[in-house]
Amino acid sequence: MSERSILRQVSNQFALTTGIALLVAQAFLFAGGAAFGQSLPDSATNKPSDFSLRAQRAIRKVAEQSKRKYQDEAVAFGQQRTLDQIEKEIQAAKLFIRSELDTSSVSGEITRARHSFEVVRKGISTGKDEISTHRNLTVSSAILTQLLRDMRERKTRIDKMAQRMVGHRYRLDSLSTDSLLYTLSADSATIMAYVKKLTISNLSIKPADSLIDKTISDLQVMQSALDPLVFELSLAQEGLESEKQLLAARLFTRELPDLWVTAHLAGFVETVRFSYAKQSMIFEFYLANYAGRFLILLAALVISSVFLYSLRARYREHRPPDGPAENTRVLAMPLPASVLIVISFFQFVFVDPPFVISVLLWFLSIVSLTLIFRGYISSYWMRFWFTMSWLFLIVCLDNMLLQASTAERWLMCVLSGAGMLYALTILRGDQLGTLMESYIVYAIRFFVVSEFFALIFNIIGRYNLSKTLMVGGYVGLIIAILFLWAVRMIDEALRLANSVYKSPDRKLFYVNFDKLGNRAPALLYVLLCLGWIILVGRNYFEFKQIISPFNLYITETRNIGDYEFTIRDLLLFIGISGASVLLSRIVSFFATEPGIQASDRTGTAASIAANWLLLIRIIIITAGILLAFAASGIALDRLTIIIGALGVGIGLGLQSLVSNLVSGLIIAFERPVSVGDQVEVNGKFGTMKSVGFRSSVISLADGACMIVPNGDLLSQHLINWTMGKNKRRQILKVGVAYGTDLSLIKKLLAQSLTGNDNIMSRPPTTIIAKEFAANSIDFEVTFWVRNMDQSAFVQDQVISRIDTLFRENGVVIPVQQAKVNVVMPPSENHKK
């Protein structure tokens, strides 16, 4: 029962009791007056009698009792309401503690973060036996950034939890100190019942109160542990950035003595252990935070593999006579080709990944390309690839060492010198003409230059610069080879697809390969060149210094009135919106284009896919715009401004555009017409080619394309022949001369329709004598053609057959004739 109803009930009870008391008093007064009124003298009638005074006292007593009872009930109601609120607050606090608060896990995270921080700090401070290295500072900075982000998130979460628990504590204290709880009734029985209720309530309040206090205390302990940790992490991060700036400024400064001079550096085994601890830590952090992107990579790999395996199966079934041999690498190795293509492009979805993640992806690509090369390229180039791949992997392992050691310096010298000498041998050899990808020569030259300078700087004690050049040279060479062969695999796949998929296929998602062409677009090469620059530039700290001002510019907060934004948010909004529009166009671009071929409304899945194409495009664009608003930090409530502006625009003159858009949605949902249907609009026959947002395209029989707004498509009398299974009724009129045997004519006409496979048996044909014309008796022949595209051809066959039969049986088709009588006027001589 609600509070209002309870109050109303108490008020009604008080009014009822008071009213009854007044009625009793009035009745008592009336009865007394009737009994004693006549015996009183006239002089006493104007003075209050004892009876009247007693009646008034009785009325006041009843009224006071009713009022006191009402007050007691109101107090009891208020007390019960307060106790109920206390119980609800306790239950809410308990539920929050059980469901959302896990102090043990948070404490464990703080402990692990503190341990990780201690590991990261090792090797950062330079001493007499160690030097600062770019790799150590980069990895340590990445770990600190992740730790700082995690701890700040935990701190924000703990602060909100503490604030919420303090709120529960405050509300409980406020309710417990309510004076209404300590207001007692005058009735001893009521007091005893209320005290018993308080005792029971206190049994549940006391442990909950202790639990809340303990939780608040635990949260305060975690806050006291998180605050200094976050501060120390921030301070260490700032120190690392300063150290990296200082190291970049001293790039060409001697850090170690010459290679042949003994230097006091850390031991190689100690360096490996130290590096393994940090590398494994950053690897775990990245996997945990970017698991979704790895799933995207895996999904792309599955889709690419399905495509290539389907392509191989189709090629084996429908190999063209002039097609390439089946030992084409994309057919022989579909899975390695998929791995190579997908990793080459989708590795860029990982934003600034740690080097260990990049090495893992490159290793998978190297293994895949090695399988592709096996038995395909010459042994000379296979040795080159095998040698460079092993040297590259050793260089990557060396790059994961985060501290300098004498053994590592000699190893770097061997790797740079051996790679440079072998590459020079390749460049001076006579086998460059047999190289399948000629652009690899430029990568080899870049590699030789990088390794030469790496070797020189290593000898003269420039450790960080030498290591950067060595790794950059190997990465540039291997990535160039991987990218060029990934494009080669794409070219092979497109060329094969164009040769065997003359029409779109369900297994390949109805992609129209005629639009794609048989080579990768030139834009792909440009993007791969930019990707190569980015991947190689990541190894150079100066590259990050170059793009740092740009990052600062796009991340700086700007204001327009009360609205805050950054250039990055705007670029993100434009990028996501543009990507959604581009994806929508790609879906339309790759979709089946049936052309003039009719689709069966009851048949192919391709027609069904095309029917939903418009709806899919609308969903892509809508989801993209909403995601752009959310990702760029723009409040979704600002959409109301845009909607309001659109409303004004619609009211001022966009009714036609909106009508066409809504009509497009109706076509997508109700499907009165589908892509590939044979339609007739305003007497023009054609095939529905596409259904767009605003308009649709109809391919006419004469080869032209007619663009019809979607609103007009629904408002006009649209005839869809495909909905009737493309059958068409033909009516042919035939006239014969008067006096001809009509039964013979019917027999001959029926004979002309038999034996034609394009004429349907059901509905049956009809032959009737229509009318007596001026020069003939006209017959009407009605028959049904299976496909309306063949109607003209079938009618030609029927007319030719009728003419032949009529000639063989002597039937005359009368020709309309006109008899002209020429009357000459009489001559003048005749008149005379």
Buried (B, 14 or more C-beta within 10 A) or exposed (E): EEEEEBEEEBEEBBEEBBEEBEEBBEEBBEEBBEEEEEEEEEEEEEEEBEBEEEBEEBBEEBBEEBEEBBBBBBBBBBBEBBBEBBBEBBEBBBEBBEEEBEBEEBBEBBEEBBEBBEBBBBBBEEEEEBBBBBBBBBBBBBBBBBBBEBBBEBBEBBBEBBEBBBEBBEBBEEBBEBEBBEBBBEEEEBEEEBEEBBEEBEEEBEEBBEBBEEBBEBBBEBBEBBBEBBEBBBEBBEBBEEBBEEBBEBBEEEBBEEBEEEBEBBEBEEBBEBBEBBBEBBBEBBEEEBEEBBEEBEEBBEEBBBBBBBBBBBBEEEBEEEBBEEEBBBBBBBBBBBBBBBBBBBBEBBEEBBBBBBBBBBBBBBBBBBBBBEEBBEEEBBEBBBBBBEBBBBBBEBBBBBBBBBBBBEBBBEBBBEBBEBBBEBEEEEEEEEBEBEBBBEBBBBBBEBBBBBBBBBBEBBBBBBBBBBBBBBBBBBBBBBBBBBBBBBBBBBBBBBBBBEEBBEBBBBBBBBEBEBBBEEEBBEBBEEBBEEBBBBBBBEBBEEEEEEEEEBEEEEEEEEEEBBBBBBEBBEBBBEBBBEBBEEBBEBBBBBEBEBBEBEEBEBBBBBBBBBBBBBEBBEEBBBBBBEEBEBEEEEEEEEEEEEEEEEEEEBEEBBBBBEBBBBBBEEBBBBBBBBBBBEEBBBBBBBBBBBBBBBBBEEEEEBEBBBBBBBEEEBBBBBBEEBBBEBEBEBBBEEEBEEEBBBBBBEEBBEEBEBBBEEEEBEBEEEEEEEEBBBBBBBBBBBBBBBBEEBBEBBEEBBBEBBEEBEBBBBEEEEEEEEEEEEEEEEEE
